[in-house]
């Protein structure tokens, strides 16, 4: 995907009511993965700029104990 500029991202976040935000890299090593609650499978849901997943040494994870489907 083409993505958004920092200015566009800021405008969108303000429109959504954000009062603080943090921009993370966004380069080829940036991927968004989600776990399917029904199957437990993890899949990449964005389109990183590299043709394959790039190994990285760090990550940021958001975990939830929510079981709603």
N, CA, C, O and CB atoms as a CASP TS submission, in Angstrom:
PFRMAT TS
TARGET T0000
AUTHOR 0000-0000-0000
METHOD Language model
MODEL 1
PARENT N/A
ATOM      1  N   UNK     1       0.841  -1.181   0.000  1.00  0.00           N
ATOM      2  CA  UNK     1       0.000   0.000   0.000  1.00  0.00           C
ATOM      3  C   UNK     1       0.881   1.237   0.000  1.00  0.00           C
ATOM      4  O   UNK     1       2.064   1.173   0.336  1.00  0.00           O
ATOM      5  CB  UNK     1      -0.954   0.002   1.213  1.00  0.00           C
ATOM      6  N   UNK     2       0.306   2.339  -0.371  1.00  0.00           N
ATOM      7  CA  UNK     2       1.057   3.590  -0.454  1.00  0.00           C
ATOM      8  C   UNK     2       1.312   4.203   0.913  1.00  0.00           C
ATOM      9  O   UNK     2       2.308   4.900   1.102  1.00  0.00           O
ATOM     10  CB  UNK     2       0.321   4.578  -1.322  1.00  0.00           C
ATOM     11  N   UNK     3       0.434   3.954   1.858  1.00  0.00           N
ATOM     12  CA  UNK     3       0.637   4.521   3.183  1.00  0.00           C
ATOM     13  C   UNK     3       0.210   5.974   3.258  1.00  0.00           C
ATOM     14  O   UNK     3      -0.482   6.473   2.371  1.00  0.00           O
ATOM     15  CB  UNK     3       2.080   4.396   3.582  1.00  0.00           C
ATOM     16  N   UNK     4       0.623   6.647   4.315  1.00  0.00           N
ATOM     17  CA  UNK     4       0.263   8.040   4.551  1.00  0.00           C
ATOM     18  C   UNK     4       1.514   8.818   4.912  1.00  0.00           C
ATOM     19  O   UNK     4       2.464   8.261   5.462  1.00  0.00           O
ATOM     20  CB  UNK     4      -0.805   8.164   5.669  1.00  0.00           C
ATOM     21  N   UNK     5       1.514  10.115   4.600  1.00  0.00           N
ATOM     22  CA  UNK     5       2.602  10.971   5.061  1.00  0.00           C
ATOM     23  C   UNK     5       2.412  11.211   6.556  1.00  0.00           C
ATOM     24  O   UNK     5       1.349  10.924   7.107  1.00  0.00           O
ATOM     25  CB  UNK     5       2.643  12.326   4.268  1.00  0.00           C
ATOM     26  N   UNK     6       3.442  11.736   7.205  1.00  0.00           N
ATOM     27  CA  UNK     6       3.316  12.049   8.629  1.00  0.00           C
ATOM     28  C   UNK     6       2.238  13.109   8.848  1.00  0.00           C
ATOM     29  O   UNK     6       1.486  13.032   9.819  1.00  0.00           O
ATOM     30  CB  UNK     6       4.666  12.531   9.200  1.00  0.00           C
ATOM     31  N   UNK     7       2.156  14.088   7.964  1.00  0.00           N
ATOM     32  CA  UNK     7       1.129  15.126   8.087  1.00  0.00           C
ATOM     33  C   UNK     7      -0.267  14.516   7.969  1.00  0.00           C
ATOM     34  O   UNK     7      -1.154  14.852   8.753  1.00  0.00           O
ATOM     35  CB  UNK     7       1.328  16.218   7.011  1.00  0.00           C
ATOM     36  N   UNK     8      -0.471  13.624   6.999  1.00  0.00           N
ATOM     37  CA  UNK     8      -1.769  12.962   6.831  1.00  0.00           C
ATOM     38  C   UNK     8      -2.104  12.096   8.049  1.00  0.00           C
ATOM     39  O   UNK     8      -3.247  12.072   8.508  1.00  0.00           O
ATOM     40  CB  UNK     8      -1.770  12.100   5.553  1.00  0.00           C
ATOM     41  N   UNK     9      -1.114  11.398   8.558  1.00  0.00           N
ATOM     42  CA  UNK     9      -1.326  10.553   9.732  1.00  0.00           C
ATOM     43  C   UNK     9      -1.734  11.404  10.927  1.00  0.00           C
ATOM     44  O   UNK     9      -2.660  11.047  11.656  1.00  0.00           O
ATOM     45  CB  UNK     9      -0.057   9.744  10.059  1.00  0.00           C
ATOM     46  N   UNK    10      -1.050  12.525  11.132  1.00  0.00           N
ATOM     47  CA  UNK    10      -1.386  13.423  12.231  1.00  0.00           C
ATOM     48  C   UNK    10      -2.799  13.962  12.107  1.00  0.00           C
ATOM     49  O   UNK    10      -3.532  14.016  13.095  1.00  0.00           O
ATOM     50  CB  UNK    10      -0.404  14.570  12.288  1.00  0.00           C
ATOM     51  N   UNK    11      -3.189  14.361  10.904  1.00  0.00           N
ATOM     52  CA  UNK    11      -4.541  14.887  10.685  1.00  0.00           C
ATOM     53  C   UNK    11      -5.592  13.810  10.960  1.00  0.00           C
ATOM     54  O   UNK    11      -6.623  14.092  11.570  1.00  0.00           O
ATOM     55  CB  UNK    11      -4.688  15.416   9.240  1.00  0.00           C
ATOM     56  N   UNK    12      -5.337  12.591  10.519  1.00  0.00           N
ATOM     57  CA  UNK    12      -6.275  11.496  10.759  1.00  0.00           C
ATOM     58  C   UNK    12      -6.414  11.225  12.257  1.00  0.00           C
ATOM     59  O   UNK    12      -7.526  11.089  12.768  1.00  0.00           O
ATOM     60  CB  UNK    12      -5.815  10.221  10.026  1.00  0.00           C
ATOM     61  N   UNK    13      -5.290  11.147  12.952  1.00  0.00           N
ATOM     62  CA  UNK    13      -5.335  10.871  14.390  1.00  0.00           C
ATOM     63  C   UNK    13      -6.064  11.980  15.146  1.00  0.00           C
ATOM     64  O   UNK    13      -6.825  11.701  16.073  1.00  0.00           O
ATOM     65  CB  UNK    13      -3.914  10.706  14.944  1.00  0.00           C
ATOM     66  N   UNK    14      -5.836  13.232  14.758  1.00  0.00           N
ATOM     67  CA  UNK    14      -6.564  14.335  15.390  1.00  0.00           C
ATOM     68  C   UNK    14      -8.055  14.216  15.124  1.00  0.00           C
ATOM     69  O   UNK    14      -8.868  14.418  16.026  1.00  0.00           O
ATOM     70  CB  UNK    14      -6.044  15.688  14.884  1.00  0.00           C
ATOM     71  N   UNK    15      -8.419  13.888  13.884  1.00  0.00           N
ATOM     72  CA  UNK    15      -9.834  13.739  13.530  1.00  0.00           C
ATOM     73  C   UNK    15     -10.487  12.605  14.318  1.00  0.00           C
ATOM     74  O   UNK    15     -11.684  12.653  14.602  1.00  0.00           O
ATOM     75  CB  UNK    15      -9.982  13.482  12.024  1.00  0.00           C
ATOM     76  N   UNK    16      -9.704  11.588  14.670  1.00  0.00           N
ATOM     77  CA  UNK    16     -10.224  10.465  15.447  1.00  0.00           C
ATOM     78  C   UNK    16     -10.222  10.743  16.943  1.00  0.00           C
ATOM     79  O   UNK    16     -10.673   9.910  17.729  1.00  0.00           O
ATOM     80  CB  UNK    16      -9.416   9.224  15.163  1.00  0.00           C
ATOM     81  N   UNK    17      -9.714  11.913  17.345  1.00  0.00           N
ATOM     82  CA  UNK    17      -9.742  12.294  18.749  1.00  0.00           C
ATOM     83  C   UNK    17      -8.482  12.017  19.535  1.00  0.00           C
ATOM     84  O   UNK    17      -8.478  12.173  20.756  1.00  0.00           O
ATOM     85  CB  UNK    17     -10.839  11.616  19.397  1.00  0.00           C
ATOM     86  N   UNK    18      -7.409  11.611  18.873  1.00  0.00           N
ATOM     87  CA  UNK    18      -6.161  11.323  19.585  1.00  0.00           C
ATOM     88  C   UNK    18      -5.569  12.613  20.150  1.00  0.00           C
ATOM     89  O   UNK    18      -5.602  13.656  19.497  1.00  0.00           O
ATOM     90  CB  UNK    18      -5.143  10.628  18.646  1.00  0.00           C
ATOM     91  N   UNK    19      -5.038  12.539  21.341  1.00  0.00           N
ATOM     92  CA  UNK    19      -4.355  13.688  21.939  1.00  0.00           C
ATOM     93  C   UNK    19      -2.848  13.455  22.017  1.00  0.00           C
ATOM     94  O   UNK    19      -2.089  14.388  22.280  1.00  0.00           O
ATOM     95  CB  UNK    19      -4.916  13.972  23.338  1.00  0.00           C
ATOM     96  N   UNK    20      -2.418  12.234  21.795  1.00  0.00           N
ATOM     97  CA  UNK    20      -0.998  11.896  21.755  1.00  0.00           C
ATOM     98  C   UNK    20      -0.824  10.726  20.797  1.00  0.00           C
ATOM     99  O   UNK    20      -1.706   9.876  20.675  1.00  0.00           O
ATOM    100  CB  UNK    20      -0.446  11.547  23.186  1.00  0.00           C
ATOM    101  N   UNK    21       0.321  10.688  20.116  1.00  0.00           N
ATOM    102  CA  UNK    21       0.579   9.606  19.163  1.00  0.00           C
ATOM    103  C   UNK    21       2.078   9.377  19.061  1.00  0.00           C
ATOM    104  O   UNK    21       2.879  10.222  19.462  1.00  0.00           O
ATOM    105  CB  UNK    21      -0.021   9.931  17.766  1.00  0.00           C
ATOM    106  N   UNK    22       2.441   8.229  18.523  1.00  0.00           N
ATOM    107  CA  UNK    22       3.838   7.870  18.332  1.00  0.00           C
ATOM    108  C   UNK    22       3.967   7.237  16.962  1.00  0.00           C
ATOM    109  O   UNK    22       3.239   6.298  16.641  1.00  0.00           O
ATOM    110  CB  UNK    22       4.345   6.906  19.453  1.00  0.00           C
ATOM    111  N   UNK    23       4.885   7.740  16.150  1.00  0.00           N
ATOM    112  CA  UNK    23       5.128   7.156  14.834  1.00  0.00           C
ATOM    113  C   UNK    23       6.274   6.160  14.944  1.00  0.00           C
ATOM    114  O   UNK    23       7.352   6.498  15.431  1.00  0.00           O
ATOM    115  CB  UNK    23       5.448   8.258  13.778  1.00  0.00           C
ATOM    116  N   UNK    24       6.042   4.941  14.496  1.00  0.00           N
ATOM    117  CA  UNK    24       7.072   3.906  14.498  1.00  0.00           C
ATOM    118  C   UNK    24       7.552   3.707  13.072  1.00  0.00           C
ATOM    119  O   UNK    24       6.748   3.768  12.142  1.00  0.00           O
ATOM    120  CB  UNK    24       6.537   2.570  15.100  1.00  0.00           C
ATOM    121  N   UNK    25       8.801   3.477  12.885  1.00  0.00           N
ATOM    122  CA  UNK    25       9.530   3.328  11.628  1.00  0.00           C
ATOM    123  C   UNK    25       8.665   3.368  10.370  1.00  0.00           C
ATOM    124  O   UNK    25       8.641   4.394   9.690  1.00  0.00           O
ATOM    125  CB  UNK    25      10.272   2.054  11.653  1.00  0.00           C
ATOM    126  N   UNK    26       7.972   2.316  10.044  1.00  0.00           N
ATOM    127  CA  UNK    26       7.171   2.274   8.833  1.00  0.00           C
ATOM    128  C   UNK    26       7.924   1.780   7.615  1.00  0.00           C
ATOM    129  O   UNK    26       7.368   1.770   6.517  1.00  0.00           O
ATOM    130  CB  UNK    26       6.626   3.619   8.554  1.00  0.00           C
ATOM    131  N   UNK    27       9.168   1.372   7.773  1.00  0.00           N
ATOM    132  CA  UNK    27       9.959   0.865   6.648  1.00  0.00           C
ATOM    133  C   UNK    27       9.679  -0.607   6.379  1.00  0.00           C
ATOM    134  O   UNK    27       8.671  -1.155   6.823  1.00  0.00           O
ATOM    135  CB  UNK    27      11.446   1.064   6.916  1.00  0.00           C
ATOM    136  N   UNK    28      10.585  -1.229   5.649  1.00  0.00           N
ATOM    137  CA  UNK    28      10.408  -2.609   5.233  1.00  0.00           C
ATOM    138  C   UNK    28      10.368  -3.608   6.371  1.00  0.00           C
ATOM    139  O   UNK    28       9.874  -4.722   6.197  1.00  0.00           O
ATOM    140  CB  UNK    28      11.487  -2.980   4.312  1.00  0.00           C
ATOM    141  N   UNK    29      10.880  -3.228   7.538  1.00  0.00           N
ATOM    142  CA  UNK    29      10.848  -4.159   8.670  1.00  0.00           C
ATOM    143  C   UNK    29       9.585  -3.998   9.498  1.00  0.00           C
ATOM    144  O   UNK    29       9.435  -4.663  10.523  1.00  0.00           O
ATOM    145  CB  UNK    29      12.068  -3.958   9.553  1.00  0.00           C
ATOM    146  N   UNK    30       8.678  -3.132   9.077  1.00  0.00           N
ATOM    147  CA  UNK    30       7.435  -2.914   9.822  1.00  0.00           C
ATOM    148  C   UNK    30       6.330  -3.803   9.282  1.00  0.00           C
ATOM    149  O   UNK    30       5.999  -3.751   8.097  1.00  0.00           O
ATOM    150  CB  UNK    30       7.009  -1.438   9.753  1.00  0.00           C
ATOM    151  N   UNK    31       5.772  -4.606  10.143  1.00  0.00           N
ATOM    152  CA  UNK    31       4.672  -5.491   9.750  1.00  0.00           C
ATOM    153  C   UNK    31       3.639  -5.504  10.866  1.00  0.00           C
ATOM    154  O   UNK    31       3.982  -5.420  12.045  1.00  0.00           O
ATOM    155  CB  UNK    31       5.184  -6.938   9.447  1.00  0.00           C
ATOM    156  N   UNK    32       2.385  -5.610  10.487  1.00  0.00           N
ATOM    157  CA  UNK    32       1.295  -5.717  11.450  1.00  0.00           C
ATOM    158  C   UNK    32       0.736  -7.118  11.356  1.00  0.00           C
ATOM    159  O   UNK    32       0.224  -7.525  10.312  1.00  0.00           O
ATOM    160  CB  UNK    32       0.187  -4.647  11.195  1.00  0.00           C
ATOM    161  N   UNK    33       0.834  -7.853  12.448  1.00  0.00           N
ATOM    162  CA  UNK    33       0.347  -9.233  12.481  1.00  0.00           C
ATOM    163  C   UNK    33      -0.804  -9.340  13.465  1.00  0.00           C
ATOM    164  O   UNK    33      -0.781  -8.720  14.528  1.00  0.00           O
ATOM    165  CB  UNK    33       1.482 -10.217  12.862  1.00  0.00           C
ATOM    166  N   UNK    34      -1.797 -10.116  13.114  1.00  0.00           N
ATOM    167  CA  UNK    34      -2.947 -10.365  13.979  1.00  0.00           C
ATOM    168  C   UNK    34      -3.151 -11.863  14.147  1.00  0.00           C
ATOM    169  O   UNK    34      -2.906 -12.640  13.223  1.00  0.00           O
ATOM    170  CB  UNK    34      -4.219  -9.706  13.407  1.00  0.00           C
ATOM    171  N   UNK    35      -3.604 -12.265  15.340  1.00  0.00           N
ATOM    172  CA  UNK    35      -3.918 -13.662  15.594  1.00  0.00           C
ATOM    173  C   UNK    35      -5.426 -13.852  15.461  1.00  0.00           C
ATOM    174  O   UNK    35      -6.207 -13.115  16.064  1.00  0.00           O
ATOM    175  CB  UNK    35      -3.417 -14.107  17.003  1.00  0.00           C
ATOM    176  N   UNK    36      -5.828 -14.834  14.675  1.00  0.00           N
ATOM    177  CA  UNK    36      -7.234 -15.180  14.527  1.00  0.00           C
ATOM    178  C   UNK    36      -7.683 -15.908  15.789  1.00  0.00           C
ATOM    179  O   UNK    36      -7.144 -16.962  16.125  1.00  0.00           O
ATOM    180  CB  UNK    36      -7.473 -16.057  13.255  1.00  0.00           C
ATOM    181  N   UNK    37      -8.671 -15.345  16.490  1.00  0.00           N
ATOM    182  CA  UNK    37      -9.113 -15.954  17.756  1.00  0.00           C
ATOM    183  C   UNK    37      -9.715 -17.339  17.562  1.00  0.00           C
ATOM    184  O   UNK    37      -9.630 -18.183  18.455  1.00  0.00           O
ATOM    185  CB  UNK    37     -10.129 -15.058  18.436  1.00  0.00           C
ATOM    186  N   UNK    38     -10.315 -17.577  16.415  1.00  0.00           N
ATOM    187  CA  UNK    38     -10.957 -18.872  16.173  1.00  0.00           C
ATOM    188  C   UNK    38      -9.947 -19.973  15.888  1.00  0.00           C
ATOM    189  O   UNK    38     -10.100 -21.097  16.366  1.00  0.00           O
ATOM    190  CB  UNK    38     -11.928 -18.763  15.014  1.00  0.00           C
ATOM    191  N   UNK    39      -8.905 -19.654  15.106  1.00  0.00           N
ATOM    192  CA  UNK    39      -7.954 -20.691  14.681  1.00  0.00           C
ATOM    193  C   UNK    39      -6.606 -20.609  15.386  1.00  0.00           C
ATOM    194  O   UNK    39      -5.860 -21.588  15.417  1.00  0.00           O
ATOM    195  CB  UNK    39      -7.738 -20.601  13.198  1.00  0.00           C
ATOM    196  N   UNK    40      -6.288 -19.441  15.954  1.00  0.00           N
ATOM    197  CA  UNK    40      -4.981 -19.257  16.570  1.00  0.00           C
ATOM    198  C   UNK    40      -3.898 -18.909  15.565  1.00  0.00           C
ATOM    199  O   UNK    40      -2.755 -18.657  15.948  1.00  0.00           O
ATOM    200  CB  UNK    40      -4.592 -20.495  17.314  1.00  0.00           C
ATOM    201  N   UNK    41      -4.243 -18.891  14.284  1.00  0.00           N
ATOM    202  CA  UNK    41      -3.260 -18.584  13.236  1.00  0.00           C
ATOM    203  C   UNK    41      -2.890 -17.109  13.274  1.00  0.00           C
ATOM    204  O   UNK    41      -3.734 -16.256  13.548  1.00  0.00           O
ATOM    205  CB  UNK    41      -3.809 -18.959  11.842  1.00  0.00           C
ATOM    206  N   UNK    42      -1.629 -16.813  13.001  1.00  0.00           N
ATOM    207  CA  UNK    42      -1.145 -15.437  12.928  1.00  0.00           C
ATOM    208  C   UNK    42      -0.880 -15.119  11.464  1.00  0.00           C
ATOM    209  O   UNK    42      -0.294 -15.921  10.737  1.00  0.00           O
ATOM    210  CB  UNK    42       0.146 -15.229  13.801  1.00  0.00           C
ATOM    211  N   UNK    43      -1.322 -13.930  11.039  1.00  0.00           N
ATOM    212  CA  UNK    43      -1.073 -13.540   9.650  1.00  0.00           C
ATOM    213  C   UNK    43      -0.704 -12.072   9.583  1.00  0.00           C
ATOM    214  O   UNK    43      -1.135 -11.273  10.415  1.00  0.00           O
ATOM    215  CB  UNK    43      -2.303 -13.824   8.768  1.00  0.00           C
ATOM    216  N   UNK    44       0.093 -11.723   8.592  1.00  0.00           N
ATOM    217  CA  UNK    44       0.472 -10.342   8.330  1.00  0.00           C
ATOM    218  C   UNK    44      -0.699  -9.677   7.613  1.00  0.00           C
ATOM    219  O   UNK    44      -1.199 -10.206   6.621  1.00  0.00           O
ATOM    220  CB  UNK    44       1.796 -10.256   7.480  1.00  0.00           C
ATOM    221  N   UNK    45      -1.142  -8.512   8.113  1.00  0.00           N
ATOM    222  CA  UNK    45      -2.312  -7.867   7.536  1.00  0.00           C
ATOM    223  C   UNK    45      -1.989  -6.563   6.814  1.00  0.00           C
ATOM    224  O   UNK    45      -2.891  -5.927   6.269  1.00  0.00           O
ATOM    225  CB  UNK    45      -3.318  -7.605   8.610  1.00  0.00           C
ATOM    226  N   UNK    46      -0.725  -6.153   6.798  1.00  0.00           N
ATOM    227  CA  UNK    46      -0.353  -4.996   6.001  1.00  0.00           C
ATOM    228  C   UNK    46       0.510  -5.455   4.835  1.00  0.00           C
ATOM    229  O   UNK    46       0.725  -6.655   4.663  1.00  0.00           O
ATOM    230  CB  UNK    46       0.390  -3.943   6.861  1.00  0.00           C
ATOM    231  N   UNK    47       0.998  -4.537   4.046  1.00  0.00           N
ATOM    232  CA  UNK    47       1.832  -4.881   2.900  1.00  0.00           C
ATOM    233  C   UNK    47       3.196  -4.224   3.081  1.00  0.00           C
ATOM    234  O   UNK    47       3.405  -3.106   2.609  1.00  0.00           O
ATOM    235  CB  UNK    47       1.167  -4.433   1.559  1.00  0.00           C
ATOM    236  N   UNK    48       4.136  -4.902   3.760  1.00  0.00           N
ATOM    237  CA  UNK    48       5.476  -4.334   3.930  1.00  0.00           C
ATOM    238  C   UNK    48       6.137  -4.086   2.579  1.00  0.00           C
ATOM    239  O   UNK    48       5.808  -4.737   1.588  1.00  0.00           O
ATOM    240  CB  UNK    48       6.351  -5.265   4.782  1.00  0.00           C
ATOM    241  N   UNK    49       7.078  -3.134   2.550  1.00  0.00           N
ATOM    242  CA  UNK    49       7.701  -2.765   1.279  1.00  0.00           C
ATOM    243  C   UNK    49       8.626  -3.849   0.725  1.00  0.00           C
ATOM    244  O   UNK    49       8.888  -3.881  -0.477  1.00  0.00           O
ATOM    245  CB  UNK    49       8.477  -1.486   1.448  1.00  0.00           C
ATOM    246  N   UNK    50       9.120  -4.730   1.584  1.00  0.00           N
ATOM    247  CA  UNK    50       9.961  -5.828   1.104  1.00  0.00           C
ATOM    248  C   UNK    50       9.068  -6.983   0.644  1.00  0.00           C
ATOM    249  O   UNK    50       7.957  -7.142   1.149  1.00  0.00           O
ATOM    250  CB  UNK    50      10.949  -6.303   2.217  1.00  0.00           C
ATOM    251  N   UNK    51       9.541  -7.783  -0.302  1.00  0.00           N
ATOM    252  CA  UNK    51       8.706  -8.893  -0.799  1.00  0.00           C
ATOM    253  C   UNK    51       8.545 -10.045   0.191  1.00  0.00           C
ATOM    254  O   UNK    51       7.654 -10.879   0.027  1.00  0.00           O
ATOM    255  CB  UNK    51       9.294  -9.429  -2.073  1.00  0.00           C
ATOM    256  N   UNK    52       9.394 -10.101   1.212  1.00  0.00           N
ATOM    257  CA  UNK    52       9.303 -11.158   2.223  1.00  0.00           C
ATOM    258  C   UNK    52       9.440 -10.524   3.600  1.00  0.00           C
ATOM    259  O   UNK    52       9.922  -9.398   3.725  1.00  0.00           O
ATOM    260  CB  UNK    52      10.398 -12.255   2.002  1.00  0.00           C
ATOM    261  N   UNK    53       9.011 -11.253   4.640  1.00  0.00           N
ATOM    262  CA  UNK    53       9.184 -10.746   5.999  1.00  0.00           C
ATOM    263  C   UNK    53      10.664 -10.600   6.301  1.00  0.00           C
ATOM    264  O   UNK    53      11.462 -11.473   5.960  1.00  0.00           O
ATOM    265  CB  UNK    53       8.508 -11.678   7.031  1.00  0.00           C
ATOM    266  N   UNK    54      11.026  -9.511   6.931  1.00  0.00           N
ATOM    267  CA  UNK    54      12.417  -9.235   7.275  1.00  0.00           C
ATOM    268  C   UNK    54      12.634  -9.589   8.749  1.00  0.00           C
ATOM    269  O   UNK    54      11.864  -9.151   9.603  1.00  0.00           O
ATOM    270  CB  UNK    54      12.782  -7.735   6.997  1.00  0.00           C
ATOM    271  N   UNK    55      13.667 -10.374   9.057  1.00  0.00           N
ATOM    272  CA  UNK    55      13.928 -10.676  10.465  1.00  0.00           C
ATOM    273  C   UNK    55      14.369  -9.413  11.199  1.00  0.00           C
ATOM    274  O   UNK    55      15.204  -8.662  10.696  1.00  0.00           O
ATOM    275  CB  UNK    55      15.002 -11.780  10.598  1.00  0.00           C
ATOM    276  N   UNK    56      13.816  -9.179  12.373  1.00  0.00           N
ATOM    277  CA  UNK    56      14.173  -8.012  13.175  1.00  0.00           C
ATOM    278  C   UNK    56      14.465  -8.449  14.600  1.00  0.00           C
ATOM    279  O   UNK    56      14.036  -9.517  15.038  1.00  0.00           O
ATOM    280  CB  UNK    56      13.045  -6.951  13.150  1.00  0.00           C
ATOM    281  N   UNK    57      15.193  -7.617  15.309  1.00  0.00           N
ATOM    282  CA  UNK    57      15.596  -7.961  16.662  1.00  0.00           C
ATOM    283  C   UNK    57      14.682  -7.419  17.745  1.00  0.00           C
ATOM    284  O   UNK    57      14.931  -7.654  18.927  1.00  0.00           O
ATOM    285  CB  UNK    57      16.964  -7.474  16.901  1.00  0.00           C
ATOM    286  N   UNK    58      13.635  -6.702  17.375  1.00  0.00           N
ATOM    287  CA  UNK    58      12.735  -6.174  18.395  1.00  0.00           C
ATOM    288  C   UNK    58      11.311  -6.108  17.859  1.00  0.00           C
ATOM    289  O   UNK    58      11.071  -6.217  16.656  1.00  0.00           O
ATOM    290  CB  UNK    58      13.198  -4.780  18.860  1.00  0.00           C
ATOM    291  N   UNK    59      10.383  -5.929  18.776  1.00  0.00           N
ATOM    292  CA  UNK    59       8.976  -5.876  18.384  1.00  0.00           C
ATOM    293  C   UNK    59       8.187  -5.138  19.453  1.00  0.00           C
ATOM    294  O   UNK    59       8.629  -5.007  20.594  1.00  0.00           O
ATOM    295  CB  UNK    59       8.401  -7.301  18.164  1.00  0.00           C
ATOM    296  N   UNK    60       7.029  -4.664  19.071  1.00  0.00           N
ATOM    297  CA  UNK    60       6.087  -4.101  20.035  1.00  0.00           C
ATOM    298  C   UNK    60       4.828  -4.937  19.921  1.00  0.00           C
ATOM    299  O   UNK    60       4.286  -5.110  18.830  1.00  0.00           O
ATOM    300  CB  UNK    60       5.801  -2.561  19.771  1.00  0.00           C
ATOM    301  N   UNK    61       4.367  -5.451  21.037  1.00  0.00           N
ATOM    302  CA  UNK    61       3.193  -6.312  21.030  1.00  0.00           C
ATOM    303  C   UNK    61       2.085  -5.704  21.881  1.00  0.00           C
ATOM    304  O   UNK    61       2.342  -5.125  22.937  1.00  0.00           O
ATOM    305  CB  UNK    61       3.549  -7.717  21.536  1.00  0.00           C
ATOM    306  N   UNK    62       0.871  -5.843  21.415  1.00  0.00           N
ATOM    307  CA  UNK    62      -0.303  -5.448  22.180  1.00  0.00           C
ATOM    308  C   UNK    62      -1.086  -6.714  22.431  1.00  0.00           C
ATOM    309  O   UNK    62      -1.542  -7.360  21.487  1.00  0.00           O
ATOM    310  CB  UNK    62      -1.168  -4.360  21.431  1.00  0.00           C
ATOM    311  N   UNK    63      -1.248  -7.077  23.683  1.00  0.00           N
ATOM    312  CA  UNK    63      -1.914  -8.310  24.054  1.00  0.00           C
ATOM    313  C   UNK    63      -3.231  -7.995  24.742  1.00  0.00           C
ATOM    314  O   UNK    63      -3.350  -6.996  25.452  1.00  0.00           O
ATOM    315  CB  UNK    63      -1.017  -9.163  24.961  1.00  0.00           C
ATOM    316  N   UNK    64      -4.205  -8.841  24.531  1.00  0.00           N
ATOM    317  CA  UNK    64      -5.519  -8.654  25.148  1.00  0.00           C
ATOM    318  C   UNK    64      -6.004  -9.986  25.708  1.00  0.00           C
ATOM    319  O   UNK    64      -5.723 -11.052  25.160  1.00  0.00           O
ATOM    320  CB  UNK    64      -6.543  -8.082  24.122  1.00  0.00           C
ATOM    321  N   UNK    65      -6.726  -9.898  26.793  1.00  0.00           N
ATOM    322  CA  UNK    65      -7.352 -11.092  27.355  1.00  0.00           C
ATOM    323  C   UNK    65      -8.796 -11.202  26.912  1.00  0.00           C
ATOM    324  O   UNK    65      -9.528 -12.076  27.377  1.00  0.00           O
ATOM    325  CB  UNK    65      -7.270 -11.077  28.879  1.00  0.00           C
ATOM    326  N   UNK    66      -9.209 -10.323  26.020  1.00  0.00           N
ATOM    327  CA  UNK    66     -10.579 -10.327  25.494  1.00  0.00           C
ATOM    328  C   UNK    66     -10.851 -11.631  24.756  1.00  0.00           C
ATOM    329  O   UNK    66     -10.022 -12.092  23.971  1.00  0.00           O
ATOM    330  CB  UNK    66     -10.813  -9.120  24.554  1.00  0.00           C
ATOM    331  N   UNK    67     -12.010 -12.221  25.010  1.00  0.00           N
ATOM    332  CA  UNK    67     -12.385 -13.452  24.312  1.00  0.00           C
ATOM    333  C   UNK    67     -13.610 -13.256  23.451  1.00  0.00           C
ATOM    334  O   UNK    67     -14.142 -14.220  22.901  1.00  0.00           O
ATOM    335  CB  UNK    67     -12.633 -14.567  25.302  1.00  0.00           C
ATOM    336  N   UNK    68     -14.076 -11.994  23.323  1.00  0.00           N
ATOM    337  CA  UNK    68     -15.245 -11.709  22.474  1.00  0.00           C
ATOM    338  C   UNK    68     -14.904 -12.003  21.031  1.00  0.00           C
ATOM    339  O   UNK    68     -13.779 -11.764  20.593  1.00  0.00           O
ATOM    340  CB  UNK    68     -15.709 -10.235  22.628  1.00  0.00           C
ATOM    341  N   UNK    69     -15.855 -12.513  20.301  1.00  0.00           N
ATOM    342  CA  UNK    69     -15.602 -12.835  18.900  1.00  0.00           C
ATOM    343  C   UNK    69     -16.456 -12.015  18.018  1.00  0.00           C
ATOM    344  O   UNK    69     -16.385 -12.145  16.796  1.00  0.00           O
ATOM    345  CB  UNK    69     -15.831 -14.289  18.622  1.00  0.00           C
TER
END
